[in-house]
Amino acid sequence: MRMITYTNLTRRPEAARSLIGMTLPAFDALYAEFAVAHEQRLATLTHTRRTRQPRQRTVGAGRRYTYSLRDRLVMTLFWLRVYTTYAVTGFLFELDPTNVEDNIKDVLATLDSMTSFTYERPAAERGKLRSAQAVMAAFPDVHLVIDAKEQRVQRPKAGKDDDGRPQDRQKPYYSGKKKTHTLKNQVAVAPDGRIEAVSASVPGGATHDLTLLRQTHLLAQLTEGEAAMLDKGYDGIRNDFPDLSLYLPYKARRNHPLTPEQKAYNRHLSKYRIVVEHTMAQLHKFQVLAQVFRHARSAHSWIFRIVAGLVNRQLHAMPLKTYAAA
């Protein structure tokens, strides 16, 4: 059986995108940065990974990994792309599942250290859009298109509180919209599709899209002349930011149906909001964010950020099409 290593991928480069989510040239560019970041991260570690005790030896002085750092990055990208169990990944790489987990977590920690988003930095450090072609012609002041993404998770187990009384741990995660238990993330993208901000993962049933937007304070980071585009789920946000330019579709209410003009405006707006849906589709190519999330819910935010960073790398190399007025 042929293992999924970098050497084998170079023999079948057309399979790289399906197996690791990117082309080999894109992988080579990522690895060049990853190798430096990994060495820098290891140099800062002062405690052991397993026992969290102060180190007695320098990092790297112990037993050598079976695979090179390049192949361990391949393994991790394969896991993110295909989302196999540790047992299946171990079979494919001839490793014990525990060793697979250790390898993947080590690589993910470095990928996380390489991941940042524009709206996590002060406004003075945020660059302008790269060119006029990157701005939607009909809405030149829009800098963020905001939407929420839900992902199925395994049903939380029932438990008890500190006093021994039954505790409903499932209800906060049960999404009436999805009819299943979910985690929710907020994603904000630029008009060219690049991800500018992601939220932490929250229970999908207990947190409305509007509530999550308020909790992240994302709109408060917009500077003068910057606007945001949102969907109907954020109805009411204008009351929080009356001086901010916000583009939302009209929402029909009881005894107040939409006028033909409002329906036309909503259709016009949806043509430009499609950019965030296309970025979501890029996230879904990594099955770790598309399938039922099987791992600890506390790790979901971490995984989501890493995949979003990888998607941004892809969009930098191969941008989405420009959405100009028809």
N, C-alpha and C positions, 0 to 999 in steps of 0.2 A: 504494500500500500504506500502511495506517495504522500509524504507528510507535507503540511502547508508551511513551508519555509520560504525565506526570501530567494534562495537559490532556485527552488522549484518554481516560484512565481516568475522569475526571469525567463524560464523556459516556456511558460504559458502566460505572457503578459496580458493577453486579452481577458483572462479570468480574474485579474486583480480587482477590478471594480466590483465584481460580484462577491468576491471573498473578503476584501478588506475595505470596501467602500470608496476606493480612490484608485487612480492610475498609478503605475510604478513611478513615473517622474514626480508625481505629487507626493508619493510615499518617500522618495529619496529626499525631497525638499523638507518634508516633515522630520525625517530622521536626523538630518543635519542639525536642525535646531534642537531636536529632542535629546540627542546625545550630550550636547553641552548643558542643557537644562537639567538632565538627569545627574550628571556629575556634580553640578552645583548644588542640587538638592541633597544628594547624599553627603556632601561635605558639611552640611548644616545639621545633620542628625546627631543627636547627643544621647539618645536612648535606643535600646533594642526594640525591634518591631513586635516581637511576641510578648515579652514580659515587661516591657516599658521600664527596664532597669538601666542605670547609667552604663554606657559602653565601656568595656574593658579593653577592646581592640578597635582599631580604626575600621571604618566602613570598607567592606570588600576583603577583609582579612580571613573570613571564614570559608566554608565550602563553596566551590564555584557553581554557578548555574549550569544546567545541562545545555541550555541554548544561549546563543549570543544575545546581546542587547537588541540587535536589529531583529532577530527572530522572535524575541519576546514582545517587541512592539507589533510585529505581524500577528502573533497570537492574540494580543489584546484587541487589535482592530478587528480581527476575525470574530472574536467573541462579541464585540459591540455590534458588528454588522449582522451576524447570523443569530446571536444570542442562544447558543447551545448551552446545555448544562455543563457544569464542571466535569462531570463524568464523561460526557461525550467529547468535550474538548480534550480531556486527558487521553481518551482513546485515540483521537486523531494525532496528538502530539507525543504519545507514549510517555505520559506522565501520570503520577497519582493525582486525583482531584484536589487534594490539599495543596500540592505543589503548584497546580494550575492556578488556584485561588491566590496563593502567595505571589506568583509571577504577575498576574493580572493586576492585583491591588498595588503592587510596586510601580508598575508602568502607569496606571491610572493616576497615582499620586503625582507623578511628574507631568503628565498631560494636564492635570488640574492646575499645577503651578504655572503652566504656559498659557492658561485661558483667562482672558479678560474681555470686557465689553465696554464700548464707548461711553455709555451712560453710567458707568461706575466711576468715571473720572470727573473732576471738576470741569465746569463749562469752559473755562479758559484753556483747558488742555484738549478739548474736543475739536477735531478737525472739521472743516466744512465738507460738504459733499464734493466728490472728486471732480465732477464736471456738470455742465448744464444738462447733458444727456442722462444723468443719473437722477434727475428730479422730474416728477410727474408734471407734465405741461399744464394740466388743468388745475393742479393744486401746488403751486411752486413753494408755498410756505410749509408744506408738510415735511416733517423730519422723522416722525414715527408713525407706523401703522401697528396697532396693538390688537392682540387677540389672546385667547386662552386655549390651552390644550389639555385635554384629559386623557389619562392612560389607565387602563384596567389594572388592578392589583388583586392579589389573592385576598379572600375574605379574612379580615382580622379575627383572631380567636377571641372568644369570650373570656372575660377576666373578672377580677374583684378589686375593689378599691382598698385603701389602707385599713378600713374598718371591717373588711371581709364581706362587704355587700356586693351583689352582682353589679358589674359595670358594663354598659353597652358600648363596646369599642367599635362596633360595626357601623352604627348609625352615622357618625360624622363622615364616613367614607362612601356611603351609599348615595349615588347620584341618580336622582329621579329622571334626569335627562337621558343618561346612558343606561339606566336600569341595571346597574352593576356597581361594584365598589371601585372607586377611582382615586387617583391623585391628580391634582391640577397644577399647571404652571402657566404663568403669564409670559408671553413672548412679544417683544417690541422689535420691529424690523425697520430699516431705512427703506426709502422708495426703491432702491435697487436690490432689495432682498436681504442685505447683510443684517445679521442679528445684532442689535444694539444693546439689548438688556434682556435678562431672564430673571424670573423670580424664583424663590425657594419653592419647593413642592409643598402643597397644602392639601388637606382632605377635600376631595372633590364634592362631597355632599354638603359639607358644612360651610363652604366658602363660595359665595357668589362672585362672579367675574368682577362686578363693581366693587365689592368689598376688597378683593385682592388688589385691585388697582389702587384703592385708597391706602391699603396697608403698605404698598411698595413706595408710595410718594413719588412715583415716576414722573407724573405730569408736573410736579413742582420743580423738576430739574430742567424743564424747557426754558430757554432764554427768550428774550424779546424777539419777536419775528418768527419763532418756531411754533408749528402747529402739530396736532396729532389727529389721526383718523381712527375711528373705532366703529364697532357694530352695535346692534340694538341692545345687546346685553349690558351696555354701559349707560343706558338711559338714566338721566339724573345727574351725571357727572358735571354738567355745565353749572349746576348750582354750587359746586365746590370751587369752580374756576371760572367765574363770570367774565374775567378779562382775558381769558386764553382762547385762542382760535381752535375750536374743536369741530371736526366734521363727523357727524353721526347721521345715519338714516332716520327718516321720520318713522314714528311708531304709531300704529293705529290704536285707538282707545275705544272703550265702550261708547257707542252712539256718536263716535267721531271717526268715521272711516277716512282713509287717505284720499286726498284729491288726486286727480290725474297728474297734476304738476308734481306733487310729492312723490307719487309712484315713479315718475320719470326721473326725478332727482335720485331716488334710491337705486334705480337701475344704473344710472350714470356713476354713482359712488361705488357700486359693487364692482365695476370694471377695474377700478384702481385698487380696491382692497384685495383683489385676487393675488397680489404680490405676496401677502402674508400667507395665503394658502399654499402657494408654490414653495415658500420656504418651509412650511410645515411638512410638505411632501418630502423635502430633502431630509428633514429630521426623521421621518418615518422610514427612510431607507435603511436606517440603523435599527435592526429589529429589537434591540434592547429598549427602544422607546415605542415600539409598535405592538409587540406581543404583551401578554399579561406579565407584569413585572413580578418576578419570583423572589427577589432578594429583599433584604431589610428595607422597609420604607424610609428609614433614616438615610439610606445611601442614594435615594432617588435624585435629590437635588444635585448631588455630586456628579452622578452619571449624566444627568441632563445638561449640566454646564459643559462637561467635557465633550459630549456629542455636538452641542451647539457650537463650540469652538472649532471642532473638526469641520462642521458644515460651513462655517465662515471661511475656512481655508479653501474649501472647494469653490465657494462663490467668488472668492478673490481670483482664483485661477480660471473659473468658467462662470461669469456673471449670468444672472437671469436676464431675460429679454427686457428691454425698456418699455415702460407702459406710458405711452404718449397719447394725447387726445386724438380721437378718431376724426 
